[in-house]
Amino acid sequence: MLQTLKKHELYAKFSKCEFWLDSVNFFGHIVFEDKMKVDLKKIEVMKNWSMSRSMMEIHSFLRLADYYRSFVKDFSRIIAPMTKLT
């Protein structure tokens, strides 16, 4: 990887680099060698989301929650009551 960066004249500051990590936090996801999972801090935000009072707020929450569909077991079952509200 470093050779490819050098070849394209891209340089990184060594003090900002980390090597030999088991996982990396990247845009709210934790990336491992063979899998990826959501950062639990992001899930906590959704758990603490205030009660939706309008149809627009429900739609907003559903759009946000839908992004995490592949990371939450039984997502469709969990979100079904809110979907019925729409």
Secondary structure, 3 states (H helix, E strand, C coil): CHHHHHHCCCCCCHHHCCCCCCEEEECCEEEECCCEEECHHHHHHHHCCCCCCCHHHHHHHHHHHHHCHHHCCCHHHHHHHHHHHC
